[in-house]
Amino acid sequence: MVNPNGTKTQTAGKLPEKVINRYNLKCSSNDVLIFPGAIKHIKKNHEQIFLQHCHHIPSMISNPDYVGQNPKTKGV
C-alpha cells in the first residue's frame, strides 16, 4: 500500500516482467517508485480520490488494464 502520509520514497508496486519485456525497458528492478513530491501533488489536486484508492495502487501497477507508449517519445 502507498502510505498517503509518507515522507520518503516508497515502492508503489512491481511492474510485471511481460510489460518490461514488451517495451524493452532498461531497468535494474521492476519496482515502481513514488516520490514524496508526487504524493504531495496528488493529494493537493485529488486528495479524496487518492485517500480512497491509494491501497489499490500496487494492484493497478502489477495488473494493468492498459499499457501504452506515448507515440511522441517512442524509442526514448
Protein Blocks (a to p, Z undefined) as FASTA:
>chain_A
ZZfkbcbdcdfbdcdfklmmmnopacfbfcdcddfklmmmmmmmmmmmmmmmmmmmmmmm
mmcfbdcddfklgoZZ
